[in-house]
Amino acid sequence: MSTKTVKNAPVTPAFTASAELAADLQRALVDITALSLVGKQVHWNVVGPNFRDLHLNLDEVVDIAREGSDELAERMRAINAYPDGRPATVAEQTSVPEAPEAGVITADAVDYIVSAINAVTTTLREIHGAVDEADPSSSGILEDYTQRLEQQSWFLSAQNYSA
């Protein structure tokens, strides 16, 4: 493992994120990364009525979260910020609630994953204004993933409605 630290980029980026912008994007990265992890945890352990549909829908959520984490991290690098997606960082900093450890019945799985998605979209909405002011290009990413995740929250929560 190298102990060397990069000191100077060969080409200076046209735009460099402020410390505040980098911190806001890091918050988004941590939460959306956590969502991909807890989504898989529930996906593996869900049981009960409507299992298959929920199992497959959870993969959709995970795919969106994985795409989002990659897009956010790459945006951070493009604006000369360093993303930190290490497991310890994600576990320490996320606002996503802890996932159930073992088997979880479908209705409870829906309630949990909707709360996890809502935690992420709350973060995305909280930081949006400051990110938009500092870097409209980055705010577009937040808007896209807010929309996609809120749609999934709606799809999933509709399964637990009753007459």
C-alpha positions in Angstrom: 0.0 0.0 0.0 1.4 3.4 -1.0 1.9 6.0 1.7 2.4 8.8 -0.8 -0.1 11.6 -1.1 -1.0 13.4 -4.3 0.2 16.9 -4.0 -0.5 18.6 -7.3 -2.8 17.7 -10.1 -1.2 17.9 -13.5 -4.1 20.0 -14.7 -5.9 22.5 -12.5 -9.7 22.0 -12.6 -11.7 25.0 -13.8 -13.9 24.8 -10.7 -12.9 23.6 -7.2 -15.5 22.8 -4.6 -15.5 24.9 -1.4 -15.2 23.0 1.8 -19.0 23.5 2.4 -19.9 22.2 -1.0 -17.6 19.2 -0.5 -19.2 18.5 2.9 -22.7 18.7 1.6 -21.9 16.3 -1.3 -20.2 14.0 1.2 -23.4 13.9 3.3 -25.4 12.9 0.2 -22.7 10.3 -0.7 -22.8 8.7 2.7 -26.6 8.4 2.8 -27.1 7.1 -0.7 -24.2 4.6 -0.1 -25.9 3.4 3.1 -29.2 3.0 1.2 -27.5 0.6 -1.2 -26.2 -1.5 1.6 -29.4 -1.6 3.7 -31.5 -2.2 0.6 -29.5 -5.4 -0.1 -29.7 -6.4 3.6 -33.5 -6.3 3.4 -33.5 -7.8 -0.1 -31.7 -10.9 1.2 -33.8 -11.3 4.4 -37.4 -10.4 3.4 -40.0 -13.1 3.7 -43.8 -13.3 3.5 -46.7 -12.2 1.2 -45.7 -10.6 -2.0 -42.1 -11.7 -1.4 -41.0 -11.8 -5.1 -42.3 -8.4 -6.1 -40.7 -6.7 -3.0 -37.5 -8.7 -3.5 -37.2 -7.4 -7.1 -38.3 -3.8 -6.2 -35.6 -3.7 -3.5 -33.0 -4.4 -6.3 -34.4 -1.4 -8.2 -33.8 0.8 -5.1 -30.3 -0.7 -4.7 -29.5 0.0 -8.4 -30.6 3.6 -8.1 -28.5 4.1 -4.9 -25.4 2.5 -6.5 -25.7 4.7 -9.6 -26.2 7.7 -7.3 -23.2 7.0 -5.2 -21.0 6.6 -8.2 -22.3 9.7 -9.9 -21.9 11.8 -6.7 -18.4 10.5 -6.0 -17.3 11.1 -9.6 -18.8 14.6 -9.5 -16.9 15.3 -6.3 -13.6 14.2 -8.0 -14.5 16.4 -11.0 -14.7 19.4 -8.8 -11.5 18.5 -6.9 -13.1 17.1 -3.7 -12.3 13.7 -2.3 -15.3 11.4 -1.7 -15.1 9.1 1.3 -17.2 5.9 1.0 -15.2 3.8 3.4 -17.5 1.5 5.5 -16.5 3.1 8.8 -17.3 6.5 7.4 -20.6 5.5 6.0 -21.6 3.7 9.3 -20.5 6.7 11.4 -22.1 9.5 9.4 -25.3 8.2 7.8 -28.7 9.4 8.7 -30.2 6.1 7.3 -31.8 4.0 10.1 -30.2 0.7 11.0 -31.6 -2.2 9.0 -33.2 -5.2 10.5 -30.5 -7.9 11.2 -32.4 -11.1 10.2 -35.6 -12.1 8.6 -38.2 -9.3 8.1 -41.8 -9.8 7.0 -42.7 -8.0 3.8 -44.9 -5.3 5.4 -42.2 -4.4 7.9 -39.6 -4.5 5.2 -41.7 -2.0 3.2 -42.0 0.3 6.3 -38.2 0.1 6.9 -37.0 0.7 3.3 -39.5 3.6 2.9 -38.0 5.2 6.1 -34.5 4.6 4.7 -35.3 6.2 1.4 -37.0 9.1 3.2 -33.9 9.7 5.3 -31.8 9.9 2.1 -34.3 12.2 0.3 -34.5 14.4 3.4 -30.7 14.9 3.3 -30.8 15.6 -0.4 -33.5 18.2 0.1 -31.7 19.8 3.1 -28.5 20.4 1.2 -30.1 21.2 -2.2 -30.3 25.0 -1.7 -26.7 25.4 -0.6 -25.4 23.0 -3.3 -27.5 24.8 -6.0 -26.0 28.2 -5.0 -22.5 26.9 -5.0 -22.7 24.5 -8.0 -25.9 24.1 -10.1 -24.4 21.2 -11.9 -24.1 19.2 -8.7 -27.6 20.2 -7.6 -29.0 18.6 -10.8 -27.6 15.3 -9.6 -29.4 15.8 -6.3 -32.6 16.6 -8.0 -32.4 13.5 -10.2 -31.9 11.1 -7.4 -34.4 12.8 -5.1 -37.1 12.3 -7.9 -36.1 8.7 -8.5 -36.0 7.7 -4.9 -39.2 9.5 -4.0 -40.9 7.6 -6.8 -39.6 4.3 -5.3 -40.8 5.4 -1.9 -44.3 5.9 -3.3 -44.2 2.5 -5.2 -43.1 0.7 -2.1 -45.4 2.4 0.4 -48.4 1.7 -1.8 -48.0 -2.0 -0.9 -49.0 -1.4 2.7 -52.2 0.6 2.2 -55.4 -1.1 3.4 -59.1 -0.3 3.1 
